[in-house]
Amino acid sequence: MSDVPGFSPEVFAAARRAAMPDFPRWQQMVRATGGCAEPIRLQGHRITFDNALEVLDVYRTADEPTGYLLTACGNRRASRCAACAEVYRDDTYHLILSGLRGGKGVPEDVSAHPRVFATFTAPSFGAVHVRREKNGKPLPCRPRRDNPVCEHGRPQGCRAHHGEDDPQVGQPVCVDCYDYVGAVLWNAHAGELWRRFTQALPAAFARRLGITRAALRKRMRLSYAKVAEYQARGLVHFHAVIRLDGPDGPADRPPGWTTVPALQDTIRETAASITVPVPEDGSGFVGRWGSQLDVEPIYVSSTLEGVADQRVASYIAKYATKGAESAGTVDRPIRDVRYVSALEVTEHARRMIYTCFVLDGQSAFGSLRLRQWAHMLGYRGHFSTKSRHYSTTLGALRQARAEYQAQASRERRGLPDPGTRETVTAGQWRYVGSGHRYGEHFWAELARQRISTARRIAREQQRQESASEGD
């Protein structure tokens, strides 16, 4: 049958899967995971009973037509599982927005606190192809210089007008001129650079006021949420919401002298002064922020000069589900350097990966464990972090969702409300596999698309209702 013109083997496999007797129940499980691309298969049982040890409900996977139960993988990377990444993106969006507008346990007065959207970039480690435009018109990548060629005999300029999806964007103009060691070491120390920045920012405010840090903590508090994004050149940069609060956090208004301009100036001053020396190799490499530092005010209204809070939350949530694969590398660890030549990556990413393996073999950089982070081009930090008092937590959002789903499950099974009758649930589960089998990917992706469309329609209706209420 697979030889019939116009039909692929995958389509026939999907049709055969749909003809199996357990398909309706399997579809229900897939929809419950949101259309997860790598669901986890479990076998086991669950028993619910009350204080009198009366059994109220029994569930066994042995009674399932499939013989197992599916649960979502929970991976945040869109390249690995688009369904679970969308849930993570929505949670991150609400986490960021609640720290800007209030909600989720954060008072609405927080929207009046000074806050900015800052972007911290890496320095240059060599000329790369870029996409440039002015007034909507494309410009040459790199204007021709007085010296037309570099020391390796390659042109230093580039007259091409690179498009948005041009694979050359981010690639070095001359691979021999490019400082791959410096680029990898910068990625490896970017997390430490951010940590030192967050520690030094309050000290910079204290110096401006001529007081100690202990005295500053009694007057104000700095809160932040940040996400890491890979540029096309393979280097991470950070987008961060930085907010000023009173000493007790978001529920406490900051002093009157804590203004947005003061916050902007202090961020720029602090970023320019932070360094991370890497003296182990004797090269004198020092990690520091790049010269391109963007610090914009955040306002509730998009008509004011600055960026709207909803746009900031959407932007950060978008990049919370992306990884190094957006810079032309892979999204899985590389176990052996012998496999690097066969990877489907850009040549620039391949050189950075090789550099990670080379540096890992040197005793001076052994503590960095760059072999383990070669697929991340040396970056070892978290993609999304926040200060304790910024807003709610991802754990709290997941717990609220789990409690809602548990309540819905109790109602479906006819179990009593915990407020009226105390119940206990005990179970035992074991892992028996993950991922979809042949013919199942088609139906899982179809379920994910339908769920995603329904969510998008619901969000659009909610936005329209909010706009009409504002009018």
Secondary structure, 3 states (H helix, E strand, C coil): CCCCCCCCHHHHHHHHHHCCCCHHHHHHHHHHCCCCCCCEEEEEEEEEEECCCCEEEEEEHHHCCCCCEEECCCCCCCCCCHHHHHHHHHHHHHHHHHHHHCECCECHHHHHCCEEEEEECCCCCCCECCCEEECCEEECCECCCCCCECCCCCECCECCCCCCCCCCCCCECCCCCCCHHHHHHHHHHHHHHHHHHHHHHHHHHHHHHCCCHHHHHCCCEEEEEEEEEECCCCCEEEEEEEEEEECCECCCCCCCCCCHHHHHHHHHHHHHHCEEEEHHHCCCEEEECCCCEEEEEEECCCCCCCEEHHHHHHHHHHHCCCCHHHHCCCCCCCCCHHHHHHCCCCHHHHHHHHHHHHHHCCHHHHHHCCCCCHHHCCCCCCCEEECCCCCCCHHHHHHHHHHHHHHHHHHHHCCCCCCCCCEEEEEEEEEEEECCCCCCHHHHHHHHHHHHHHHHHHHHHHHHHHHHHHC
